[in-house]
Amino acid sequence: MDAFLSLCQLGAIRGVVKGDYTRSILNRGYVERALDEIKISPQLKENEAGLWAIVTGNSGIKHNQQLDVVISLINNGNININA
């Protein structure tokens, strides 16, 4: 939930106005870094574990499907990574 709300807060979701939707600083950071990395290297969408390692700096933090949300929304056209 926080991953989606963080994407909304960033203004990344088509049709959703950028605004305050969540207080989750960590999740917002994860999804923002994931979007930035995917913009640079779109093939990272195919390597969720590798992307998570980059996003978290190989810290060993276990994900909570944040990247599933990001990647699914990109693949379904709800996020334009080229914007």
Sine and cosine of phi, psi and omega as CSV:
sin_phi,cos_phi,sin_psi,cos_psi,sin_omega,cos_omega
0.00,0.00,-0.72,0.69,-0.02,-1.00
-0.91,0.43,-0.52,0.85,0.03,-1.00
-0.90,0.44,-0.72,0.69,0.01,-1.00
-0.89,0.45,-0.73,0.69,0.00,-1.00
-0.90,0.44,-0.56,0.83,0.06,-1.00
-0.91,0.41,-0.65,0.76,0.07,-1.00
-0.89,0.46,-0.64,0.77,0.07,-1.00
-0.89,0.45,-0.70,0.72,-0.01,-1.00
-0.87,0.49,-0.60,0.80,0.01,-1.00
-0.97,0.25,-0.19,0.98,-0.06,-1.00
0.98,0.22,0.38,0.92,-0.08,-1.00
-1.00,0.07,-0.34,0.94,-0.06,-1.00
-1.00,0.04,0.80,-0.60,0.04,-1.00
-0.85,0.53,0.75,-0.66,0.08,-1.00
0.99,0.12,0.00,1.00,0.02,-1.00
-0.92,-0.38,0.80,-0.60,-0.02,-1.00
-0.96,0.29,0.72,-0.69,0.07,-1.00
-0.85,0.53,0.70,-0.71,-0.01,-1.00
-0.07,-1.00,-0.19,-0.98,0.03,-1.00
-1.00,-0.01,0.94,-0.34,-0.02,-1.00
-0.87,-0.49,-0.37,0.93,-0.04,-1.00
-0.49,-0.87,0.39,-0.92,0.08,-1.00
-0.98,-0.21,0.07,1.00,-0.06,-1.00
-0.96,0.28,0.98,-0.20,-0.01,-1.00
-0.96,0.29,-0.67,0.74,-0.03,-1.00
-0.89,0.46,-0.78,0.63,-0.02,-1.00
-0.90,0.44,-0.61,0.79,0.05,-1.00
-0.88,0.47,-0.66,0.75,0.04,-1.00
-0.90,0.44,-0.68,0.74,0.01,-1.00
-0.88,0.48,-0.76,0.65,-0.06,-1.00
-0.94,0.33,-0.56,0.83,0.04,-1.00
-0.91,0.41,-0.71,0.71,0.04,-1.00
-0.91,0.42,-0.62,0.78,0.03,-1.00
-0.88,0.47,-0.71,0.70,0.03,-1.00
-0.88,0.48,-0.69,0.72,0.01,-1.00
-0.88,0.48,-0.69,0.72,-0.02,-1.00
-0.93,0.38,-0.63,0.78,0.01,-1.00
-0.93,0.38,-0.58,0.82,0.06,-1.00
-0.88,0.47,-0.64,0.77,0.00,-1.00
-0.96,0.27,-0.69,0.72,-0.07,-1.00
-0.72,-0.69,0.99,0.10,-0.05,-1.00
-0.82,0.57,-0.42,0.91,-0.01,-1.00
-0.92,0.40,-0.26,0.97,0.04,-1.00
-0.90,0.44,-0.32,0.95,0.08,-1.00
-0.87,0.50,-0.42,0.91,-0.04,-1.00
-1.00,0.00,-0.08,1.00,-0.05,-1.00
-0.76,-0.66,0.97,0.25,-0.08,-1.00
-0.86,0.50,-0.66,0.75,-0.01,-1.00
-0.90,0.43,-0.68,0.74,0.03,-1.00
-0.91,0.42,-0.67,0.75,0.03,-1.00
-0.89,0.45,-0.68,0.73,0.01,-1.00
-0.89,0.46,-0.64,0.77,0.03,-1.00
-0.88,0.47,-0.66,0.75,0.03,-1.00
-0.91,0.41,-0.73,0.68,-0.06,-1.00
-0.88,0.48,-0.61,0.79,-0.06,-1.00
-0.99,-0.16,0.07,1.00,0.00,-1.00
0.91,0.42,0.60,0.80,0.00,-1.00
0.81,0.58,0.57,0.82,-0.08,-1.00
-0.98,0.19,-0.21,0.98,-0.04,-1.00
1.00,0.08,0.05,1.00,0.05,-1.00
-0.89,0.45,0.73,-0.68,0.05,-1.00
-0.99,0.15,0.66,-0.75,-0.02,-1.00
-0.99,0.14,0.30,-0.96,-0.01,-1.00
-0.81,-0.59,0.72,0.70,0.01,-1.00
0.91,0.42,0.32,0.95,0.04,-1.00
-0.85,0.52,-0.68,0.73,-0.04,-1.00
-0.96,0.29,-0.49,0.87,0.09,-1.00
-0.85,0.53,-0.67,0.74,0.00,-1.00
-0.91,0.42,-0.76,0.65,-0.03,-1.00
-0.87,0.50,-0.78,0.62,-0.08,-1.00
-0.91,0.41,-0.66,0.75,0.03,-1.00
-0.88,0.47,-0.68,0.73,0.00,-1.00
-0.92,0.38,-0.60,0.80,0.07,-1.00
-0.91,0.42,-0.76,0.65,-0.05,-1.00
-0.89,0.45,-0.46,0.89,0.01,-1.00
-1.00,-0.05,0.07,1.00,0.07,-1.00
0.99,0.15,0.22,0.98,-0.01,-1.00
-1.00,0.08,-0.24,0.97,0.07,-1.00
-0.79,-0.61,0.77,-0.64,0.06,-1.00
-0.99,-0.17,0.96,-0.27,-0.05,-1.00
-0.97,0.23,-0.16,0.99,-0.01,-1.00
-1.00,-0.04,0.01,1.00,-0.04,-1.00
-0.99,0.16,0.00,0.00,0.00,0.00
